[in-house]
Amino acid sequence: MSKFRILTDDGLNFELSETDIEQLDILENQDGTYSLIQNGNSYNIEIIRKDYLNKKYVLRVNEKEIGLNLKNELDVQIEQMGYIDKVGISGGTLYSPMPGLVIKNNVRIGDEVEKGDALIVLEAMKMENIIKAPLKGVIKSVFVKEGDSVLKKQVLLEIV
């Protein structure tokens, strides 16, 4: 069962499991807002901004704006391995954040990429991890192909 860590801008840090989420008394209203009843308290929730790529959201809860960051179990494990907020970038060189298997390579030498583009899908710990472009640029070199096993900190590609 998956767990999610929620960190708010005001320092609140808690975990919810899939079961916890399924048991929430929450309804979507016709206007796209949500109504939540928790521990006898009623909350009106509106999603103000969503950044799916970075898993960051801004909610309005009972007229108070709250910024939050969602992390799944893999995000937490990567953070614990010392890779918080980075994927292994050094001068346009992209490194593997963990050992794994390259199951999809979306780029070739000469391809133009935008920051956030999905470059490589790496399978690790029975989960697919999307390695995204940390910057806008052109693919200079690709050092792995689909089916390759990679080590932690192994060079995957270079962007210029």
Summary of the structure (lengths in Angstrom):
residues: 160
radius of gyration: 19.0
end to end distance: 40.3
largest distance: 57.8
contacts: 414
relative contact order: 0.14
helix: 8%
strand: 53%
